[in-house]
Amino acid sequence: MYLKQILTLIRKDFLLEWRQKHTFFGVILYVGCTVFVLYMMAGQPESRIWNALFWVAQLFVTVNTVAKSFLQEGEARMRYYFTLVAPVQYILAKMVYSLVLMTAMMFISLLLFHLLLGSPVIRMGTFIGVACLGATSLSLLFTFLSAIAAQARQNAALMAILGFPIAIPLLMVLSNLALGAVASVQQEGWWSMVWVMFGLDALIVSLAAVLFPFLWKE
């Protein structure tokens, strides 16, 4: 029953996204415009610049894709959900939905980068794995921050203030991990950074499960 309610909430979010197709295609347009502007400004840069541009683009795609997950929910609708499901179920469903959506946006971004800016990636499987890990970490982080901002009278600025100081070191770790797929030499301590990222993801989910019930009661 617990898992079924989570799956029902995820299905609800996907149905709402499908009914509001303009929002989804607007995000795809944003991704396309972002990559095209980078192509016009940088052409086909060398591998390290390409890697840095990719992760900067992912940050802003996450803000525009995932951060709206809570900010688009009205106060009356949140009260209705409060009567139906437990808060932990609700935040976990939001995180899974955001993770799937951000992973799809990441693959679209990677395809556009490959078509327009070239592809200096040597080990594509490793890079895709790191990109999926990055999409997971960024989506979990900004979903949780979106939940906090939603309780602060829909203050999106609060989400940016809280998010960017945490997202910047996270992006630095992801960029270093991705260099292992772009560079010809395997980096020392690569697997240690991978486990650090998994630990951060687990910490974010744990904090959300503990703190969100108190935020929702407010």
LUMKOL-329037 format. One record per residue: residue number from 1; residue in one letter; x, y, z of N, C-alpha, C in turn. Coordinates in steps of 0.1 Angstrom, whole numbers, plus 5000, padded with zeros to 4 digits. Each point is the difference from the previous one (the first is absolute). Last residue first. Layout:
<sites>
+-----+---+------+------+------+-------+-------+-------+------+------+------+
|   k | r | n_px | n_py | n_pz | ca_px | ca_py | ca_pz | c_px | c_py | c_pz |
+-----+---+------+------+------+-------+-------+-------+------+------+------+
| NUM | A |    X |    Y |    Z |     X |     Y |     Z |    X |    Y |    Z |
...
+-----+---+------+------+------+-------+-------+-------+------+------+------+
</sites>
This chain:
<sites>
+-----+---+------+------+------+-------+-------+-------+------+------+------+
|   k | r | n_px | n_py | n_pz | ca_px | ca_py | ca_pz | c_px | c_py | c_pz |
+-----+---+------+------+------+-------+-------+-------+------+------+------+
| 218 | E | 5036 | 5230 | 5087 |  4999 |  5014 |  5000 | 4990 | 5006 | 4990 |
| 217 | K | 5011 | 4954 | 5001 |  4991 |  5003 |  5011 | 4998 | 5015 | 5002 |
| 216 | W | 5032 | 4982 | 4970 |  4987 |  4999 |  4994 | 4989 | 5004 | 5011 |
| 215 | L | 5047 | 4998 | 5011 |  4997 |  5012 |  4991 | 4985 | 4999 | 4995 |
| 214 | F | 5016 | 4965 | 5026 |  4999 |  5012 |  5009 | 4997 | 5012 | 4991 |
| 213 | P | 5008 | 4958 | 4978 |  4988 |  5000 |  5008 | 4997 | 5012 | 5009 |
| 212 | F | 5042 | 4996 | 4975 |  4988 |  5004 |  4992 | 4987 | 4999 | 5008 |
| 211 | L | 5045 | 4986 | 5016 |  4996 |  5014 |  5002 | 4987 | 5004 | 4993 |
| 210 | V | 5020 | 4955 | 4999 |  4999 |  5004 |  5014 | 4994 | 5014 | 5001 |
| 209 | A | 5008 | 4980 | 4957 |  4991 |  4992 |  5007 | 4997 | 5004 | 5014 |
| 208 | A | 5033 | 5022 | 4974 |  4987 |  5003 |  4995 | 4989 | 4992 | 5008 |
| 207 | L | 5045 | 4992 | 5009 |  4996 |  5013 |  5005 | 4986 | 5003 | 4996 |
| 206 | S | 5019 | 4962 | 4981 |  4998 |  4998 |  5015 | 4995 | 5013 | 5006 |
| 205 | V | 5013 | 5001 | 4955 |  4988 |  4992 |  5001 | 4996 | 4998 | 5015 |
| 204 | I | 5042 | 5020 | 4990 |  4989 |  5009 |  4996 | 4986 | 4993 | 5002 |
| 203 | L | 5039 | 4975 | 5008 |  4998 |  5010 |  5011 | 4989 | 5009 | 4996 |
| 202 | A | 5013 | 4968 | 4968 |  4994 |  4994 |  5012 | 4997 | 5010 | 5011 |
| 201 | D | 5025 | 5015 | 4963 |  4986 |  4997 |  4996 | 4992 | 4994 | 5012 |
| 200 | L | 5046 | 5007 | 5006 |  4993 |  5013 |  5000 | 4985 | 4998 | 4996 |
| 199 | G | 5029 | 4962 | 4998 |  4998 |  5004 |  5014 | 4992 | 5013 | 5001 |
| 198 | F | 5014 | 4986 | 4958 |  4989 |  4991 |  5005 | 4997 | 5003 | 5014 |
| 197 | M | 5036 | 5023 | 4982 |  4988 |  5004 |  4993 | 4988 | 4992 | 5005 |
| 196 | V | 5043 | 4987 | 5014 |  4996 |  5013 |  5006 | 4987 | 5005 | 4995 |
| 195 | W | 5020 | 4963 | 4980 |  4993 |  4996 |  5012 | 4996 | 5012 | 5008 |
| 194 | V | 5024 | 5007 | 4960 |  4987 |  4994 |  4997 | 4993 | 4997 | 5013 |
| 193 | M | 5044 | 5015 | 5003 |  4990 |  5011 |  4997 | 4987 | 4995 | 4997 |
| 192 | S | 5034 | 4968 | 5007 |  4997 |  5007 |  5012 | 4990 | 5012 | 4998 |
| 191 | W | 5017 | 4977 | 4963 |  4989 |  4992 |  5007 | 4997 | 5006 | 5013 |
| 190 | W | 5036 | 5019 | 4976 |  4988 |  5002 |  4992 | 4988 | 4993 | 5008 |
| 189 | G | 5050 | 5006 | 5010 |  4989 |  5003 |  5009 | 4987 | 5001 | 4993 |
| 188 | E | 5039 | 5008 | 4968 |  5002 |  4993 |  5013 | 4988 | 5004 | 5009 |
| 187 | Q | 4995 | 4998 | 4945 |  5004 |  5009 |  5012 | 5001 | 4992 | 5012 |
| 186 | Q | 5009 | 4985 | 4947 |  4990 |  4999 |  5011 | 5005 | 5008 | 5012 |
| 185 | V | 5011 | 5011 | 4948 |  5006 |  4994 |  5012 | 4989 | 5000 | 5011 |
| 184 | S | 4992 | 5020 | 4958 |  5005 |  4987 |  4996 | 5005 | 4992 | 5011 |
| 183 | A | 4959 | 5038 | 5002 |  5015 |  4999 |  4999 | 5004 | 4986 | 4997 |
| 182 | V | 4954 | 5008 | 5005 |  5005 |  5009 |  4989 | 5015 | 4999 | 4999 |
| 181 | A | 4976 | 4977 | 5034 |  4995 |  4995 |  4987 | 5005 | 5008 | 4988 |
| 180 | G | 5011 | 5012 | 5045 |  5005 |  4987 |  4999 | 4995 | 4993 | 4987 |
| 179 | L | 4984 | 5043 | 5013 |  5014 |  5000 |  4994 | 5006 | 4987 | 4998 |
| 178 | A | 4959 | 5006 | 5024 |  4998 |  4999 |  4986 | 5014 | 5001 | 4992 |
| 177 | L | 4999 | 5006 | 5048 |  4997 |  4986 |  4996 | 4999 | 4998 | 4985 |
| 176 | N | 5006 | 5044 | 5016 |  5012 |  4992 |  5002 | 4998 | 4985 | 4997 |
| 175 | S | 4963 | 5029 | 5000 |  5009 |  5003 |  4989 | 5013 | 4992 | 5000 |
| 174 | L | 4969 | 4996 | 5036 |  4995 |  4993 |  4988 | 5009 | 5003 | 4988 |
| 173 | V | 5010 | 5022 | 5040 |  5003 |  4986 |  5001 | 4995 | 4993 | 4988 |
| 172 | M | 4990 | 5045 | 5002 |  5014 |  4998 |  4999 | 5004 | 4986 | 5001 |
| 171 | L | 4955 | 5012 | 5007 |  5004 |  5001 |  4986 | 5015 | 4998 | 4998 |
| 170 | L | 4984 | 5003 | 5044 |  4995 |  4988 |  4994 | 5004 | 4999 | 4985 |
| 169 | P | 5009 | 5040 | 5024 |  5010 |  4989 |  5003 | 4995 | 4987 | 4994 |
| 168 | I | 4970 | 5035 | 4993 |  5013 |  5003 |  4994 | 5010 | 4989 | 5003 |
| 167 | A | 4955 | 5000 | 5019 |  5001 |  4995 |  4986 | 5014 | 5002 | 4994 |
| 166 | I | 4987 | 5018 | 5043 |  5002 |  4986 |  5001 | 5002 | 4994 | 4986 |
| 165 | P | 4993 | 5046 | 5004 |  5012 |  4997 |  5008 | 5002 | 4985 | 5001 |
| 164 | F | 4961 | 5015 | 4977 |  5012 |  5002 |  4992 | 5013 | 4997 | 5009 |
| 163 | G | 4953 | 4997 | 5018 |  5005 |  4990 |  4991 | 5013 | 5002 | 4994 |
| 162 | L | 4976 | 5030 | 5030 |  5004 |  4988 |  5007 | 5007 | 4990 | 4991 |
| 161 | I | 4983 | 5041 | 4982 |  5009 |  5003 |  5010 | 5005 | 4988 | 5007 |
| 160 | A | 4966 | 4995 | 4969 |  5013 |  5003 |  4993 | 5010 | 5004 | 5010 |
| 159 | M | 4957 | 4992 | 5016 |  5005 |  4987 |  4994 | 5014 | 5003 | 4994 |
| 158 | L | 4975 | 5036 | 5016 |  5006 |  4993 |  5011 | 5006 | 4987 | 4995 |
| 157 | A | 4976 | 5027 | 4970 |  5013 |  5006 |  5003 | 5007 | 4992 | 5011 |
| 156 | A | 4955 | 4991 | 4988 |  5009 |  4993 |  4992 | 5014 | 5006 | 5002 |
| 155 | N | 4954 | 4998 | 5030 |  5012 |  5009 |  4997 | 5011 | 4992 | 4992 |
| 154 | Q | 4952 | 4991 | 5019 |  5004 |  4998 |  4986 | 5012 | 5009 | 4997 |
| 153 | R | 4985 | 4995 | 5045 |  4991 |  5009 |  4992 | 5005 | 5000 | 4986 |
| 152 | A | 5021 | 4971 | 5030 |  5004 |  5014 |  5003 | 4992 | 5009 | 4991 |
| 151 | Q | 4998 | 4953 | 4996 |  4994 |  5003 |  5013 | 5004 | 5014 | 5005 |
| 150 | A | 5017 | 4983 | 4959 |  4985 |  5000 |  4999 | 4994 | 5003 | 5013 |
| 149 | A | 5047 | 4994 | 4997 |  4996 |  5013 |  4995 | 4985 | 5001 | 4999 |
| 148 | I | 5019 | 4959 | 5013 |  5002 |  5010 |  5010 | 4995 | 5013 | 4996 |
| 147 | A | 4998 | 4965 | 4969 |  4991 |  4998 |  5011 | 5001 | 5010 | 5011 |
| 146 | S | 5031 | 5000 | 4965 |  4987 |  5005 |  4995 | 4989 | 4998 | 5010 |
| 145 | L | 5043 | 4982 | 5008 |  5000 |  5015 |  5002 | 4987 | 5006 | 4995 |
| 144 | F | 5005 | 4954 | 4993 |  4999 |  5003 |  5014 | 5000 | 5015 | 5003 |
| 143 | T | 5007 | 4986 | 4956 |  4986 |  4996 |  5004 | 4998 | 5003 | 5015 |
| 142 | F | 5043 | 5006 | 4981 |  4991 |  5011 |  4997 | 4985 | 4997 | 5003 |
| 141 | L | 5034 | 4966 | 5008 |  5003 |  5013 |  5007 | 4990 | 5010 | 4998 |
| 140 | L | 4997 | 4960 | 4975 |  4996 |  4998 |  5015 | 5003 | 5013 | 5007 |
| 139 | S | 5013 | 5000 | 4955 |  4985 |  4999 |  5001 | 4996 | 4998 | 5015 |
| 138 | L | 5046 | 5000 | 4989 |  4994 |  5013 |  4999 | 4985 | 5000 | 5001 |
| 137 | S | 5023 | 4959 | 5002 |  5004 |  5008 |  5011 | 4994 | 5014 | 4999 |
| 136 | T | 4993 | 4969 | 4965 |  4994 |  4995 |  5012 | 5003 | 5010 | 5012 |
| 135 | A | 5021 | 5007 | 4959 |  4985 |  5003 |  4998 | 4993 | 4996 | 5013 |
| 134 | G | 5045 | 4988 | 4997 |  4999 |  5015 |  5002 | 4985 | 5004 | 4999 |
| 133 | L | 5011 | 4955 | 4991 |  5002 |  5003 |  5015 | 4998 | 5015 | 5002 |
| 132 | C | 4998 | 4986 | 4956 |  4988 |  4996 |  5007 | 5002 | 5002 | 5015 |
| 131 | A | 5037 | 5010 | 4974 |  4989 |  5010 |  4997 | 4987 | 4996 | 5007 |
| 130 | V | 5037 | 4971 | 5002 |  5003 |  5012 |  5008 | 4988 | 5010 | 4998 |
| 129 | G | 4999 | 4962 | 4973 |  4998 |  4996 |  5014 | 5002 | 5012 | 5010 |
| 128 | I | 5010 | 5005 | 4954 |  4985 |  4999 |  5002 | 4997 | 4997 | 5014 |
| 127 | F | 5046 | 5000 | 4988 |  4994 |  5014 |  5001 | 4985 | 5000 | 5002 |
| 126 | T | 5023 | 4959 | 4994 |  5003 |  5006 |  5013 | 4994 | 5014 | 5001 |
| 125 | G | 4995 | 4977 | 4959 |  4992 |  4994 |  5011 | 5003 | 5006 | 5014 |
| 124 | M | 5025 | 5015 | 4962 |  4986 |  5005 |  5000 | 4992 | 4993 | 5011 |
| 123 | R | 5052 | 5011 | 4991 |  4992 |  4989 |  5006 | 4986 | 5004 | 5002 |
| 122 | I | 5027 | 5031 | 4979 |  5007 |  4988 |  4996 | 4993 | 4988 | 5005 |
| 121 | V | 4985 | 5053 | 4987 |  4999 |  4989 |  5010 | 5007 | 4988 | 4994 |
| 120 | P | 4991 | 5045 | 4980 |  5014 |  4996 |  5003 | 5000 | 4988 | 5010 |
| 119 | S | 4965 | 5023 | 4963 |  5000 |  4991 |  5012 | 5014 | 4996 | 5002 |
| 118 | G | 4969 | 5044 | 4975 |  5009 |  4989 |  4999 | 5000 | 4991 | 5012 |
| 117 | L | 4972 | 5039 | 4992 |  5013 |  5003 |  5006 | 5010 | 4989 | 4999 |
| 116 | L | 4954 | 4996 | 4982 |  5005 |  5013 |  4997 | 5014 | 5003 | 5005 |
| 115 | L | 4978 | 4956 | 5005 |  4998 |  5005 |  4986 | 5006 | 5013 | 4997 |
| 114 | H | 5003 | 4981 | 5044 |  5007 |  4992 |  4991 | 4998 | 5005 | 4985 |
| 113 | F | 4977 | 5021 | 5035 |  5014 |  5003 |  5001 | 5008 | 4992 | 4990 |
| 112 | L | 4954 | 4990 | 5003 |  5003 |  5013 |  4994 | 5014 | 5004 | 5001 |
| 111 | L | 4988 | 4961 | 5022 |  4998 |  4998 |  4985 | 5003 | 5013 | 4993 |
| 110 | L | 4999 | 5001 | 5047 |  5012 |  4993 |  4995 | 5000 | 4998 | 4985 |
| 109 | S | 4962 | 5019 | 5021 |  5011 |  5009 |  5000 | 5013 | 4993 | 4995 |
| 108 | I | 4962 | 4974 | 5006 |  4998 |  5009 |  4989 | 5011 | 5010 | 4999 |
| 107 | F | 5001 | 4970 | 5036 |  5003 |  4993 |  4987 | 4998 | 5009 | 4988 |
| 106 | M | 4989 | 5017 | 5043 |  5014 |  4998 |  4999 | 5004 | 4993 | 4986 |
| 105 | M | 4955 | 5006 | 5013 |  5005 |  5012 |  4995 | 5015 | 4999 | 4998 |
| 104 | A | 4978 | 4963 | 5019 |  4996 |  5002 |  4986 | 5006 | 5013 | 4994 |
| 103 | T | 5006 | 4992 | 5045 |  5008 |  4990 |  4992 | 4997 | 5002 | 4986 |
| 102 | M | 4974 | 5025 | 5030 |  5013 |  5005 |  4998 | 5010 | 4991 | 4992 |
| 101 | L | 4956 | 4985 | 5012 |  4999 |  5011 |  4991 | 5014 | 5006 | 4997 |
| 100 | V | 4997 | 4965 | 5032 |  4997 |  4995 |  4986 | 5000 | 5012 | 4990 |
|  99 | L | 5005 | 5012 | 5045 |  5012 |  4992 |  4996 | 4997 | 4995 | 4985 |
|  98 | S | 4965 | 5021 | 5023 |  5010 |  5010 |  4996 | 5012 | 4993 | 4994 |
|  97 | Y | 4966 | 4973 | 5019 |  4995 |  5006 |  4988 | 5011 | 5010 | 4994 |
|  96 | V | 5009 | 4980 | 5041 |  5001 |  4990 |  4990 | 4995 | 5006 | 4986 |
|  95 | M | 4996 | 5026 | 5039 |  5014 |  4998 |  4997 | 5002 | 4990 | 4988 |
|  94 | K | 4956 | 5009 | 5018 |  5005 |  5011 |  4993 | 5015 | 4998 | 4995 |
|  93 | A | 4981 | 4967 | 5027 |  4994 |  5000 |  4987 | 5005 | 5012 | 4992 |
|  92 | L | 5013 | 4998 | 5045 |  5006 |  4990 |  4992 | 4995 | 4999 | 4986 |
|  91 | I | 4979 | 5030 | 5030 |  5013 |  5005 |  4996 | 5008 | 4989 | 4992 |
|  90 | Y | 4957 | 4988 | 5017 |  4999 |  5011 |  4990 | 5014 | 5005 | 4996 |
|  89 | Q | 4996 | 4967 | 5034 |  4996 |  4994 |  4987 | 5000 | 5011 | 4989 |
|  88 | V | 5008 | 5013 | 5044 |  5011 |  4993 |  4995 | 4997 | 4994 | 4986 |
|  87 | P | 4965 | 5022 | 5025 |  5010 |  5009 |  4994 | 5012 | 4993 | 4994 |
|  86 | A | 4952 | 4975 | 5001 |  5010 |  5004 |  5010 | 5010 | 5009 | 4993 |
|  85 | V | 4949 | 4997 | 4982 |  5013 |  4992 |  5000 | 5009 | 5006 | 5011 |
|  84 | L | 4955 | 5018 | 4993 |  4999 |  4987 |  4992 | 5013 | 4991 | 5003 |
|  83 | T | 4990 | 5046 | 5016 |  4989 |  4992 |  5005 | 5001 | 4986 | 4994 |
|  82 | F | 5029 | 5034 | 4986 |  5003 |  4997 |  5014 | 4990 | 4991 | 5006 |
|  81 | Y | 4995 | 5018 | 4956 |  5009 |  4989 |  5000 | 5003 | 4995 | 5015 |
|  80 | Y | 4974 | 5039 | 4994 |  4993 |  4988 |  4996 | 5009 | 4988 | 5000 |
|  79 | R | 5019 | 5041 | 5009 |  4991 |  4996 |  5011 | 4992 | 4988 | 4996 |
|  78 | M | 5026 | 5019 | 4966 |  5008 |  4994 |  5010 | 4993 | 4995 | 5013 |
|  77 | R | 4977 | 5025 | 4966 |  5003 |  4986 |  4996 | 5009 | 4993 | 5009 |
|  76 | A | 4990 | 5045 | 5008 |  4988 |  4992 |  5002 | 5002 | 4985 | 4996 |
|  75 | E | 5034 | 5033 | 4993 |  4999 |  4997 |  5014 | 4988 | 4991 | 5003 |
|  74 | G | 5025 | 4996 | 4952 |  4993 |  5010 |  5008 | 4998 | 4996 | 5015 |
|  73 | E | 5039 | 4987 | 4962 |  4989 |  4994 |  5008 | 4994 | 5012 | 5008 |
|  72 | Q | 5040 | 5004 | 4973 |  4988 |  5001 |  4992 | 4987 | 4994 | 5007 |
|  71 | L | 5045 | 5000 | 5019 |  4995 |  5014 |  4998 | 4988 | 5001 | 4992 |
|  70 | F | 5023 | 4959 | 5007 |  4992 |  5004 |  5012 | 4994 | 5014 | 4998 |
|  69 | S | 5027 | 4981 | 4965 |  4992 |  4989 |  5004 | 4991 | 5004 | 5012 |
|  68 | K | 5034 | 5026 | 4974 |  4986 |  5003 |  5000 | 4991 | 4990 | 5006 |
|  67 | A | 5048 | 4995 | 4993 |  4997 |  5009 |  5011 | 4985 | 5004 | 5001 |
|  66 | V | 5022 | 4973 | 4965 |  4996 |  4993 |  5012 | 4995 | 5009 | 5011 |
|  65 | T | 5013 | 5017 | 4956 |  4992 |  4987 |  4998 | 4995 | 4995 | 5013 |
|  64 | N | 5029 | 5039 | 4996 |  4988 |  5003 |  4992 | 4991 | 4987 | 4999 |
|  63 | V | 5042 | 4998 | 5023 |  4992 |  5010 |  5006 | 4987 | 5003 | 4993 |
|  62 | T | 5030 | 4969 | 4981 |  4994 |  4995 |  5012 | 4992 | 5010 | 5007 |
|  61 | V | 5025 | 5013 | 4963 |  4989 |  4992 |  4995 | 4993 | 4994 | 5013 |
|  60 | F | 5039 | 5024 | 5007 |  4989 |  5009 |  4997 | 4988 | 4992 | 4994 |
|  59 | L | 5039 | 4975 | 5011 |  4995 |  5008 |  5012 | 4988 | 5008 | 4997 |
|  58 | Q | 5023 | 4978 | 4965 |  4991 |  4991 |  5008 | 4995 | 5007 | 5013 |
|  57 | A | 5031 | 5022 | 4972 |  4987 |  5000 |  4993 | 4990 | 4991 | 5009 |
|  56 | V | 5045 | 5002 | 5014 |  4993 |  5013 |  5002 | 4986 | 5000 | 4994 |
|  55 | W | 5027 | 4963 | 4991 |  4995 |  5000 |  5014 | 4993 | 5013 | 5004 |
|  54 | F | 5020 | 4996 | 4956 |  4989 |  4990 |  5002 | 4994 | 5000 | 5014 |
|  53 | L | 5039 | 5026 | 4990 |  4987 |  5006 |  4994 | 4989 | 4990 | 5002 |
|  52 | A | 5042 | 4985 | 5013 |  4996 |  5011 |  5009 | 4987 | 5006 | 4995 |
|  51 | N | 5021 | 4968 | 4972 |  4995 |  4994 |  5013 | 4994 | 5010 | 5009 |
|  50 | W | 5022 | 5015 | 4961 |  4987 |  4993 |  4997 | 4994 | 4994 | 5012 |
|  49 | I | 5042 | 5019 | 5004 |  4990 |  5010 |  4999 | 4987 | 4994 | 4997 |
|  48 | R | 5036 | 4971 | 5001 |  4997 |  5005 |  5013 | 4990 | 5011 | 5000 |
|  47 | S | 5014 | 4980 | 4958 |  4993 |  4991 |  5009 | 4996 | 5006 | 5013 |
|  46 | E | 5005 | 5034 | 4959 |  5008 |  4988 |  5004 | 4993 | 4993 | 5012 |
|  45 | P | 4969 | 5027 | 4966 |  5011 |  5003 |  5009 | 5008 | 4987 | 5003 |
|  44 | Q | 4967 | 5021 | 4961 |  5003 |  4986 |  5005 | 5012 | 5001 | 5009 |
|  43 | G | 4971 | 5043 | 4995 |  5002 |  4991 |  4989 | 5001 | 4985 | 5005 |
|  42 | A | 4990 | 5043 | 5025 |  5012 |  4992 |  5002 | 5004 | 4991 | 4988 |
|  41 | M | 4961 | 5031 | 5001 |  5011 |  5007 |  5007 | 5013 | 4992 | 5001 |
|  40 | M | 4960 | 4982 | 4979 |  5003 |  5013 |  4993 | 5012 | 5007 | 5007 |
|  39 | Y | 4984 | 4961 | 5020 |  5006 |  4996 |  4987 | 5004 | 5013 | 4993 |
|  38 | L | 4975 | 5004 | 5039 |  5014 |  4996 |  5004 | 5007 | 4996 | 4987 |
|  37 | V | 4955 | 5011 | 4995 |  5008 |  5012 |  5004 | 5014 | 4996 | 5003 |
|  36 | F | 4971 | 4965 | 4992 |  5003 |  5007 |  4988 | 5008 | 5013 | 5002 |
|  35 | V | 4984 | 4974 | 5037 |  5011 |  4993 |  4993 | 5004 | 5007 | 4987 |
|  34 | T | 4963 | 5017 | 5024 |  5012 |  5001 |  5008 | 5012 | 4994 | 4993 |
|  33 | C | 4957 | 4996 | 4981 |  5006 |  5013 |  4999 | 5013 | 5002 | 5007 |
|  32 | G | 4976 | 4959 | 5005 |  5006 |  5002 |  4986 | 5006 | 5013 | 4998 |
|  31 | V | 4978 | 4991 | 5041 |  5013 |  4992 |  4999 | 5006 | 5002 | 4986 |
|  30 | Y | 4958 | 5020 | 5008 |  5011 |  5007 |  5008 | 5013 | 4992 | 4998 |
|  29 | L | 4962 | 4981 | 4981 |  5004 |  5012 |  4992 | 5011 | 5007 | 5007 |
|  28 | I | 4981 | 4965 | 5023 |  5008 |  4995 |  4989 | 5005 | 5011 | 4991 |
|  27 | V | 4970 | 5011 | 5034 |  5013 |  4996 |  5006 | 5009 | 4995 | 4989 |
|  26 | G | 4956 | 5010 | 4988 |  5007 |  5012 |  5003 | 5014 | 4997 | 5006 |
|  25 | F | 4970 | 4965 | 4992 |  5007 |  5004 |  4988 | 5007 | 5014 | 5001 |
|  24 | F | 4976 | 4983 | 5037 |  5010 |  4991 |  4997 | 5008 | 5004 | 4988 |
|  23 | T | 4962 | 5026 | 5013 |  5011 |  5001 |  5010 | 5012 | 4991 | 4996 |
|  22 | H | 4960 | 4998 | 4974 |  5008 |  5012 |  4997 | 5011 | 5002 | 5010 |
|  21 | K | 4968 | 4965 | 5004 |  5011 |  4997 |  4992 | 5008 | 5012 | 4997 |
|  20 | Q | 4964 | 4983 | 5034 |  5006 |  5013 |  4998 | 5013 | 4999 | 4992 |
|  19 | R | 4976 | 4961 | 5009 |  4989 |  5010 |  4997 | 5005 | 5014 | 4998 |
|  18 | W | 5031 | 4967 | 5013 |  4995 |  4996 |  4987 | 4989 | 5010 | 4996 |
|  17 | E | 5017 | 5002 | 5043 |  5010 |  5005 |  4991 | 4995 | 4998 | 4986 |
|  16 | L | 4974 | 4983 | 5034 |  4999 |  5014 |  5000 | 5010 | 5006 | 4990 |
|  15 | L | 5002 | 4954 | 5007 |  4987 |  5004 |  4993 | 4998 | 5015 | 4999 |
|  14 | F | 5037 | 4983 | 5025 |  5002 |  4998 |  4986 | 4987 | 5003 | 4991 |
|  13 | D | 4997 | 5002 | 5048 |  5009 |  5010 |  4995 | 5003 | 4999 | 4985 |
|  12 | K | 4974 | 4966 | 5021 |  4993 |  5013 |  5000 | 5009 | 5011 | 4994 |
|  11 | R | 5020 | 4958 | 5008 |  4991 |  5000 |  4988 | 4992 | 5013 | 4999 |
|  10 | I | 5025 | 4994 | 5039 |  5009 |  5002 |  4988 | 4992 | 5000 | 4987 |
|   9 | L | 4977 | 4991 | 5040 |  5004 |  5014 |  4999 | 5009 | 5003 | 4989 |
|   8 | T | 4988 | 4955 | 5007 |  4988 |  5008 |  4996 | 5003 | 5015 | 4999 |
|   7 | L | 5033 | 4970 | 5017 |  4998 |  4998 |  4986 | 4988 | 5008 | 4994 |
|   6 | I | 5006 | 4999 | 5047 |  5011 |  5008 |  4994 | 4999 | 4999 | 4984 |
|   5 | Q | 4970 | 4975 | 5025 |  4997 |  5014 |  5001 | 5010 | 5008 | 4994 |
|   4 | K | 5008 | 4954 | 5003 |  4989 |  5003 |  4990 | 4996 | 5015 | 5000 |
|   3 | L | 5031 | 4982 | 5032 |  5006 |  5002 |  4987 | 4990 | 5004 | 4990 |
|   2 | Y | 4983 | 4990 | 5043 |  5009 |  5012 |  5001 | 5007 | 5003 | 4986 |
|   1 | M | 4973 | 4961 | 5005 |  4992 |  5012 |  5000 | 5009 | 5013 | 5000 |
+-----+---+------+------+------+-------+-------+-------+------+------+------+
</sites>
